[in-house]
Amino acid sequence: MPQMMPMLWLLIYLMSLLTLMMLMSMIYFMKMYYINKNIYIHNKLNQNLYWNWKW
């Protein structure tokens, strides 16, 4: 059993690293997605205002 302990700690460490990376990437992608969505909505709004003003 004592021989297994370093392997266990390594597994725990790797899993924590993986989860951290996943979390960071998720936050990054969400941020990018939200920024793009806001820009898209903003452009759509401006376009609508422009067309309303033009007509």
N, CA, C and O atoms as a Maestro MAE file, in Angstrom:
{
 s_m_m2io_version
 :::
 2.0.0
}

f_m_ct {
 s_m_title
 :::
 protein
 m_atom[220] {
  # First column is atom index #
  i_m_mmod_type
  r_m_x_coord
  r_m_y_coord
  r_m_z_coord
  i_m_residue_number
  s_m_chain_name
  s_m_pdb_residue_name
  s_m_pdb_atom_name
  i_m_atomic_number
  :::
  1 25 0.816 -1.221 0.000 1 A "MET " " N  " 7
  2 3 0.000 0.000 0.000 1 A "MET " " CA " 6
  3 2 0.856 1.280 0.000 1 A "MET " " C  " 6
  4 15 0.533 2.213 -0.736 1 A "MET " " O  " 8
  5 25 1.925 1.359 0.789 2 A "PRO " " N  " 7
  6 3 2.733 2.594 0.756 2 A "PRO " " CA " 6
  7 2 3.326 2.883 -0.619 2 A "PRO " " C  " 6
  8 15 3.573 4.041 -0.957 2 A "PRO " " O  " 8
  9 25 3.558 1.832 -1.416 3 A "GLN " " N  " 7
  10 3 4.088 2.060 -2.757 3 A "GLN " " CA " 6
  11 2 3.054 2.740 -3.657 3 A "GLN " " C  " 6
  12 15 3.407 3.420 -4.620 3 A "GLN " " O  " 8
  13 25 1.802 2.552 -3.336 4 A "MET " " N  " 7
  14 3 0.732 3.125 -4.151 4 A "MET " " CA " 6
  15 2 0.488 4.605 -3.855 4 A "MET " " C  " 6
  16 15 -0.094 5.312 -4.678 4 A "MET " " O  " 8
  17 25 0.918 5.065 -2.712 5 A "MET " " N  " 7
  18 3 0.603 6.430 -2.292 5 A "MET " " CA " 6
  19 2 1.130 7.514 -3.247 5 A "MET " " C  " 6
  20 15 0.365 8.419 -3.582 5 A "MET " " O  " 8
  21 25 2.366 7.476 -3.695 6 A "PRO " " N  " 7
  22 3 2.821 8.520 -4.633 6 A "PRO " " CA " 6
  23 2 2.011 8.548 -5.920 6 A "PRO " " C  " 6
  24 15 1.731 9.613 -6.471 6 A "PRO " " O  " 8
  25 25 1.644 7.372 -6.385 7 A "MET " " N  " 7
  26 3 0.823 7.295 -7.587 7 A "MET " " CA " 6
  27 2 -0.519 7.974 -7.344 7 A "MET " " C  " 6
  28 15 -1.017 8.712 -8.194 7 A "MET " " O  " 8
  29 25 -1.088 7.722 -6.194 8 A "LEU " " N  " 7
  30 3 -2.375 8.324 -5.841 8 A "LEU " " CA " 6
  31 2 -2.262 9.849 -5.802 8 A "LEU " " C  " 6
  32 15 -3.117 10.557 -6.334 8 A "LEU " " O  " 8
  33 25 -1.199 10.346 -5.168 9 A "TRP " " N  " 7
  34 3 -1.011 11.796 -5.092 9 A "TRP " " CA " 6
  35 2 -0.804 12.398 -6.472 9 A "TRP " " C  " 6
  36 15 -1.285 13.490 -6.774 9 A "TRP " " O  " 8
  37 25 -0.073 11.657 -7.305 10 A "LEU " " N  " 7
  38 3 0.146 12.129 -8.669 10 A "LEU " " CA " 6
  39 2 -1.173 12.211 -9.427 10 A "LEU " " C  " 6
  40 15 -1.428 13.174 -10.151 10 A "LEU " " O  " 8
  41 25 -2.000 11.200 -9.256 11 A "LEU " " N  " 7
  42 3 -3.309 11.195 -9.909 11 A "LEU " " CA " 6
  43 2 -4.160 12.364 -9.433 11 A "LEU " " C  " 6
  44 15 -4.798 13.048 -10.233 11 A "LEU " " O  " 8
  45 25 -4.162 12.584 -8.131 12 A "ILE " " N  " 7
  46 3 -4.946 13.695 -7.570 12 A "ILE " " CA " 6
  47 2 -4.442 15.025 -8.127 12 A "ILE " " C  " 6
  48 15 -5.227 15.901 -8.490 12 A "ILE " " O  " 8
  49 25 -3.114 15.158 -8.185 13 A "TYR " " N  " 7
  50 3 -2.510 16.384 -8.702 13 A "TYR " " CA " 6
  51 2 -2.875 16.611 -10.167 13 A "TYR " " C  " 6
  52 15 -3.227 17.722 -10.565 13 A "TYR " " O  " 8
  53 25 -2.787 15.545 -10.962 14 A "LEU " " N  " 7
  54 3 -3.124 15.657 -12.380 14 A "LEU " " CA " 6
  55 2 -4.595 16.000 -12.573 14 A "LEU " " C  " 6
  56 15 -4.944 16.819 -13.424 14 A "LEU " " O  " 8
  57 25 -5.445 15.376 -11.787 15 A "MET " " N  " 7
  58 3 -6.878 15.650 -11.894 15 A "MET " " CA " 6
  59 2 -7.182 17.099 -11.532 15 A "MET " " C  " 6
  60 15 -7.986 17.757 -12.192 15 A "MET " " O  " 8
  61 25 -6.541 17.586 -10.491 16 A "SER " " N  " 7
  62 3 -6.764 18.978 -10.085 16 A "SER " " CA " 6
  63 2 -6.283 19.937 -11.179 16 A "SER " " C  " 6
  64 15 -6.936 20.939 -11.469 16 A "SER " " O  " 8
  65 25 -5.140 19.618 -11.777 17 A "LEU " " N  " 7
  66 3 -4.630 20.443 -12.870 17 A "LEU " " CA " 6
  67 2 -5.588 20.446 -14.048 17 A "LEU " " C  " 6
  68 15 -5.863 21.488 -14.642 17 A "LEU " " O  " 8
  69 25 -6.087 19.271 -14.374 18 A "LEU " " N  " 7
  70 3 -7.008 19.143 -15.496 18 A "LEU " " CA " 6
  71 2 -8.289 19.933 -15.240 18 A "LEU " " C  " 6
  72 15 -8.777 20.643 -16.119 18 A "LEU " " O  " 8
  73 25 -8.822 19.804 -14.040 19 A "THR " " N  " 7
  74 3 -10.054 20.533 -13.716 19 A "THR " " CA " 6
  75 2 -9.810 22.043 -13.745 19 A "THR " " C  " 6
  76 15 -10.662 22.807 -14.198 19 A "THR " " O  " 8
  77 25 -8.651 22.463 -13.262 20 A "LEU " " N  " 7
  78 3 -8.313 23.884 -13.276 20 A "LEU " " CA " 6
  79 2 -8.219 24.399 -14.708 20 A "LEU " " C  " 6
  80 15 -8.731 25.472 -15.027 20 A "LEU " " O  " 8
  81 25 -7.561 23.624 -15.564 21 A "MET " " N  " 7
  82 3 -7.452 24.019 -16.967 21 A "MET " " CA " 6
  83 2 -8.822 24.090 -17.633 21 A "MET " " C  " 6
  84 15 -9.108 25.017 -18.391 21 A "MET " " O  " 8
  85 25 -9.655 23.113 -17.344 22 A "MET " " N  " 7
  86 3 -11.002 23.111 -17.916 22 A "MET " " CA " 6
  87 2 -11.791 24.329 -17.455 22 A "MET " " C  " 6
  88 15 -12.502 24.958 -18.238 22 A "MET " " O  " 8
  89 25 -11.656 24.648 -16.180 23 A "LEU " " N  " 7
  90 3 -12.362 25.798 -15.624 23 A "LEU " " CA " 6
  91 2 -11.889 27.091 -16.290 23 A "LEU " " C  " 6
  92 15 -12.701 27.934 -16.671 23 A "LEU " " O  " 8
  93 25 -10.573 27.238 -16.426 24 A "MET " " N  " 7
  94 3 -10.025 28.438 -17.049 24 A "MET " " CA " 6
  95 2 -10.490 28.566 -18.502 24 A "MET " " C  " 6
  96 15 -10.885 29.643 -18.949 24 A "MET " " O  " 8
  97 25 -10.437 27.453 -19.221 25 A "SER " " N  " 7
  98 3 -10.856 27.501 -20.626 25 A "SER " " CA " 6
  99 2 -12.346 27.807 -20.731 25 A "SER " " C  " 6
  100 15 -12.774 28.547 -21.617 25 A "SER " " O  " 8
  101 25 -13.133 27.233 -19.823 26 A "MET " " N  " 7
  102 3 -14.572 27.505 -19.829 26 A "MET " " CA " 6
  103 2 -14.843 28.986 -19.591 26 A "MET " " C  " 6
  104 15 -15.647 29.602 -20.290 26 A "MET " " O  " 8
  105 25 -14.166 29.545 -18.603 27 A "ILE " " N  " 7
  106 3 -14.345 30.974 -18.297 27 A "ILE " " CA " 6
  107 2 -13.922 31.820 -19.498 27 A "ILE " " C  " 6
  108 15 -14.597 32.780 -19.869 27 A "ILE " " O  " 8
  109 25 -12.789 31.444 -20.096 28 A "TYR " " N  " 7
  110 3 -12.284 32.190 -21.254 28 A "TYR " " CA " 6
  111 2 -13.272 32.148 -22.412 28 A "TYR " " C  " 6
  112 15 -13.575 33.174 -23.021 28 A "TYR " " O  " 8
  113 25 -13.778 30.933 -22.714 29 A "PHE " " N  " 7
  114 3 -14.706 30.804 -23.834 29 A "PHE " " CA " 6
  115 2 -16.026 31.512 -23.552 29 A "PHE " " C  " 6
  116 15 -16.619 32.111 -24.450 29 A "PHE " " O  " 8
  117 25 -16.483 31.444 -22.311 30 A "MET " " N  " 7
  118 3 -17.719 32.136 -21.956 30 A "MET " " CA " 6
  119 2 -17.543 33.640 -22.139 30 A "MET " " C  " 6
  120 15 -18.419 34.323 -22.669 30 A "MET " " O  " 8
  121 25 -16.393 34.142 -21.688 31 A "LYS " " N  " 7
  122 3 -16.123 35.564 -21.827 31 A "LYS " " CA " 6
  123 2 -16.107 35.962 -23.299 31 A "LYS " " C  " 6
  124 15 -16.736 36.945 -23.689 31 A "LYS " " O  " 8
  125 25 -15.389 35.196 -24.110 32 A "MET " " N  " 7
  126 3 -15.329 35.490 -25.536 32 A "MET " " CA " 6
  127 2 -16.725 35.459 -26.151 32 A "MET " " C  " 6
  128 15 -17.100 36.336 -26.930 32 A "MET " " O  " 8
  129 25 -17.486 34.427 -25.782 33 A "TYR " " N  " 7
  130 3 -18.824 34.269 -26.338 33 A "TYR " " CA " 6
  131 2 -19.711 35.449 -25.949 33 A "TYR " " C  " 6
  132 15 -20.436 35.993 -26.782 33 A "TYR " " O  " 8
  133 25 -19.645 35.837 -24.679 34 A "TYR " " N  " 7
  134 3 -20.482 36.943 -24.227 34 A "TYR " " CA " 6
  135 2 -20.077 38.257 -24.884 34 A "TYR " " C  " 6
  136 15 -20.934 39.060 -25.253 34 A "TYR " " O  " 8
  137 25 -18.777 38.475 -25.030 35 A "ILE " " N  " 7
  138 3 -18.319 39.710 -25.675 35 A "ILE " " CA " 6
  139 2 -18.796 39.745 -27.121 35 A "ILE " " C  " 6
  140 15 -19.291 40.768 -27.593 35 A "ILE " " O  " 8
  141 25 -18.645 38.620 -27.823 36 A "ASN " " N  " 7
  142 3 -19.090 38.562 -29.214 36 A "ASN " " CA " 6
  143 2 -20.591 38.756 -29.309 36 A "ASN " " C  " 6
  144 15 -21.078 39.441 -30.208 36 A "ASN " " O  " 8
  145 25 -21.328 38.152 -28.377 37 A "LYS " " N  " 7
  146 3 -22.779 38.285 -28.384 37 A "LYS " " CA " 6
  147 2 -23.177 39.740 -28.164 37 A "LYS " " C  " 6
  148 15 -24.064 40.260 -28.841 37 A "LYS " " O  " 8
  149 25 -22.517 40.390 -27.215 38 A "ASN " " N  " 7
  150 3 -22.827 41.792 -26.942 38 A "ASN " " CA " 6
  151 2 -22.511 42.670 -28.141 38 A "ASN " " C  " 6
  152 15 -23.279 43.572 -28.476 38 A "ASN " " O  " 8
  153 25 -21.395 42.410 -28.780 39 A "ILE " " N  " 7
  154 3 -21.035 43.185 -29.976 39 A "ILE " " CA " 6
  155 2 -22.076 42.960 -31.066 39 A "ILE " " C  " 6
  156 15 -22.496 43.898 -31.745 39 A "ILE " " O  " 8
  157 25 -22.484 41.709 -31.223 40 A "TYR " " N  " 7
  158 3 -23.472 41.380 -32.249 40 A "TYR " " CA " 6
  159 2 -24.794 42.086 -31.974 40 A "TYR " " C  " 6
  160 15 -25.398 42.662 -32.878 40 A "TYR " " O  " 8
  161 25 -25.235 42.038 -30.726 41 A "ILE " " N  " 7
  162 3 -26.494 42.701 -30.360 41 A "ILE " " CA " 6
  163 2 -26.360 44.209 -30.572 41 A "ILE " " C  " 6
  164 15 -27.274 44.861 -31.078 41 A "ILE " " O  " 8
  165 25 -25.220 44.745 -30.183 42 A "HIS " " N  " 7
  166 3 -24.984 46.182 -30.331 42 A "HIS " " CA " 6
  167 2 -25.027 46.586 -31.805 42 A "HIS " " C  " 6
  168 15 -25.642 47.589 -32.166 42 A "HIS " " O  " 8
  169 25 -24.366 45.795 -32.650 43 A "ASN " " N  " 7
  170 3 -24.368 46.101 -34.081 43 A "ASN " " CA " 6
  171 2 -25.771 45.990 -34.658 43 A "ASN " " C  " 6
  172 15 -26.175 46.801 -35.491 43 A "ASN " " O  " 8
  173 25 -26.504 44.987 -34.211 44 A "LYS " " N  " 7
  174 3 -27.871 44.810 -34.691 44 A "LYS " " CA " 6
  175 2 -28.725 46.015 -34.284 44 A "LYS " " C  " 6
  176 15 -29.523 46.531 -35.067 44 A "LYS " " O  " 8
  177 25 -28.534 46.441 -33.044 45 A "LEU " " N  " 7
  178 3 -29.284 47.593 -32.552 45 A "LEU " " CA " 6
  179 2 -28.943 48.841 -33.364 45 A "LEU " " C  " 6
  180 15 -29.833 49.589 -33.769 45 A "LEU " " O  " 8
  181 25 -27.675 49.055 -33.592 46 A "ASN " " N  " 7
  182 3 -27.257 50.212 -34.390 46 A "ASN " " CA " 6
  183 2 -27.817 50.146 -35.795 46 A "ASN " " C  " 6
  184 15 -28.250 51.158 -36.346 46 A "ASN " " O  " 8
  185 25 -27.811 48.964 -36.372 47 A "GLN " " N  " 7
  186 3 -28.344 48.791 -37.713 47 A "GLN " " CA " 6
  187 2 -29.835 49.119 -37.728 47 A "GLN " " C  " 6
  188 15 -30.320 49.797 -38.634 47 A "GLN " " O  " 8
  189 25 -30.550 48.637 -36.725 48 A "ASN " " N  " 7
  190 3 -31.982 48.920 -36.644 48 A "ASN " " CA " 6
  191 2 -32.235 50.412 -36.494 48 A "ASN " " C  " 6
  192 15 -33.118 50.968 -37.146 48 A "ASN " " O  " 8
  193 25 -31.468 51.047 -35.644 49 A "LEU " " N  " 7
  194 3 -31.625 52.490 -35.473 49 A "LEU " " CA " 6
  195 2 -31.307 53.224 -36.767 49 A "LEU " " C  " 6
  196 15 -31.991 54.175 -37.145 49 A "LEU " " O  " 8
  197 25 -30.269 52.769 -37.430 50 A "TYR " " N  " 7
  198 3 -29.873 53.401 -38.688 50 A "TYR " " CA " 6
  199 2 -30.966 53.247 -39.742 50 A "TYR " " C  " 6
  200 15 -31.286 54.195 -40.459 50 A "TYR " " O  " 8
  201 25 -31.536 52.048 -39.831 51 A "TRP " " N  " 7
  202 3 -32.585 51.835 -40.825 51 A "TRP " " CA " 6
  203 2 -33.837 52.640 -40.476 51 A "TRP " " C  " 6
  204 15 -34.505 53.182 -41.356 51 A "TRP " " O  " 8
  205 25 -34.141 52.710 -39.187 52 A "ASN " " N  " 7
  206 3 -35.303 53.498 -38.772 52 A "ASN " " CA " 6
  207 2 -35.108 54.971 -39.111 52 A "ASN " " C  " 6
  208 15 -36.021 55.660 -39.565 52 A "ASN " " O  " 8
  209 25 -33.884 55.422 -38.873 53 A "TRP " " N  " 7
  210 3 -33.596 56.820 -39.156 53 A "TRP " " CA " 6
  211 2 -33.625 57.069 -40.666 53 A "TRP " " C  " 6
  212 15 -34.092 58.108 -41.134 53 A "TRP " " O  " 8
  213 25 -33.114 56.089 -41.411 54 A "LYS " " N  " 7
  214 3 -33.075 56.242 -42.865 54 A "LYS " " CA " 6
  215 2 -34.500 56.279 -43.423 54 A "LYS " " C  " 6
  216 15 -34.800 57.072 -44.316 54 A "LYS " " O  " 8
  217 25 -35.357 55.438 -42.906 55 A "TRP " " N  " 7
  218 3 -36.726 55.434 -43.406 55 A "TRP " " CA " 6
  219 2 -37.512 56.593 -42.783 55 A "TRP " " C  " 6
  220 15 -38.695 56.765 -43.077 55 A "TRP " " O  " 8
  :::
 }
 m_bond[219] {
  # First column is bond index #
  i_m_from
  i_m_to
  i_m_order
  :::
  1 1 2 1
  2 2 3 1
  3 3 4 2
  4 3 5 1
  5 5 6 1
  6 6 7 1
  7 7 8 2
  8 7 9 1
  9 9 10 1
  10 10 11 1
  11 11 12 2
  12 11 13 1
  13 13 14 1
  14 14 15 1
  15 15 16 2
  16 15 17 1
  17 17 18 1
  18 18 19 1
  19 19 20 2
  20 19 21 1
  21 21 22 1
  22 22 23 1
  23 23 24 2
  24 23 25 1
  25 25 26 1
  26 26 27 1
  27 27 28 2
  28 27 29 1
  29 29 30 1
  30 30 31 1
  31 31 32 2
  32 31 33 1
  33 33 34 1
  34 34 35 1
  35 35 36 2
  36 35 37 1
  37 37 38 1
  38 38 39 1
  39 39 40 2
  40 39 41 1
  41 41 42 1
  42 42 43 1
  43 43 44 2
  44 43 45 1
  45 45 46 1
  46 46 47 1
  47 47 48 2
  48 47 49 1
  49 49 50 1
  50 50 51 1
  51 51 52 2
  52 51 53 1
  53 53 54 1
  54 54 55 1
  55 55 56 2
  56 55 57 1
  57 57 58 1
  58 58 59 1
  59 59 60 2
  60 59 61 1
  61 61 62 1
  62 62 63 1
  63 63 64 2
  64 63 65 1
  65 65 66 1
  66 66 67 1
  67 67 68 2
  68 67 69 1
  69 69 70 1
  70 70 71 1
  71 71 72 2
  72 71 73 1
  73 73 74 1
  74 74 75 1
  75 75 76 2
  76 75 77 1
  77 77 78 1
  78 78 79 1
  79 79 80 2
  80 79 81 1
  81 81 82 1
  82 82 83 1
  83 83 84 2
  84 83 85 1
  85 85 86 1
  86 86 87 1
  87 87 88 2
  88 87 89 1
  89 89 90 1
  90 90 91 1
  91 91 92 2
  92 91 93 1
  93 93 94 1
  94 94 95 1
  95 95 96 2
  96 95 97 1
  97 97 98 1
  98 98 99 1
  99 99 100 2
  100 99 101 1
  101 101 102 1
  102 102 103 1
  103 103 104 2
  104 103 105 1
  105 105 106 1
  106 106 107 1
  107 107 108 2
  108 107 109 1
  109 109 110 1
  110 110 111 1
  111 111 112 2
  112 111 113 1
  113 113 114 1
  114 114 115 1
  115 115 116 2
  116 115 117 1
  117 117 118 1
  118 118 119 1
  119 119 120 2
  120 119 121 1
  121 121 122 1
  122 122 123 1
  123 123 124 2
  124 123 125 1
  125 125 126 1
  126 126 127 1
  127 127 128 2
  128 127 129 1
  129 129 130 1
  130 130 131 1
  131 131 132 2
  132 131 133 1
  133 133 134 1
  134 134 135 1
  135 135 136 2
  136 135 137 1
  137 137 138 1
  138 138 139 1
  139 139 140 2
  140 139 141 1
  141 141 142 1
  142 142 143 1
  143 143 144 2
  144 143 145 1
  145 145 146 1
  146 146 147 1
  147 147 148 2
  148 147 149 1
  149 149 150 1
  150 150 151 1
  151 151 152 2
  152 151 153 1
  153 153 154 1
  154 154 155 1
  155 155 156 2
  156 155 157 1
  157 157 158 1
  158 158 159 1
  159 159 160 2
  160 159 161 1
  161 161 162 1
  162 162 163 1
  163 163 164 2
  164 163 165 1
  165 165 166 1
  166 166 167 1
  167 167 168 2
  168 167 169 1
  169 169 170 1
  170 170 171 1
  171 171 172 2
  172 171 173 1
  173 173 174 1
  174 174 175 1
  175 175 176 2
  176 175 177 1
  177 177 178 1
  178 178 179 1
  179 179 180 2
  180 179 181 1
  181 181 182 1
  182 182 183 1
  183 183 184 2
  184 183 185 1
  185 185 186 1
  186 186 187 1
  187 187 188 2
  188 187 189 1
  189 189 190 1
  190 190 191 1
  191 191 192 2
  192 191 193 1
  193 193 194 1
  194 194 195 1
  195 195 196 2
  196 195 197 1
  197 197 198 1
  198 198 199 1
  199 199 200 2
  200 199 201 1
  201 201 202 1
  202 202 203 1
  203 203 204 2
  204 203 205 1
  205 205 206 1
  206 206 207 1
  207 207 208 2
  208 207 209 1
  209 209 210 1
  210 210 211 1
  211 211 212 2
  212 211 213 1
  213 213 214 1
  214 214 215 1
  215 215 216 2
  216 215 217 1
  217 217 218 1
  218 218 219 1
  219 219 220 2
  :::
 }
}
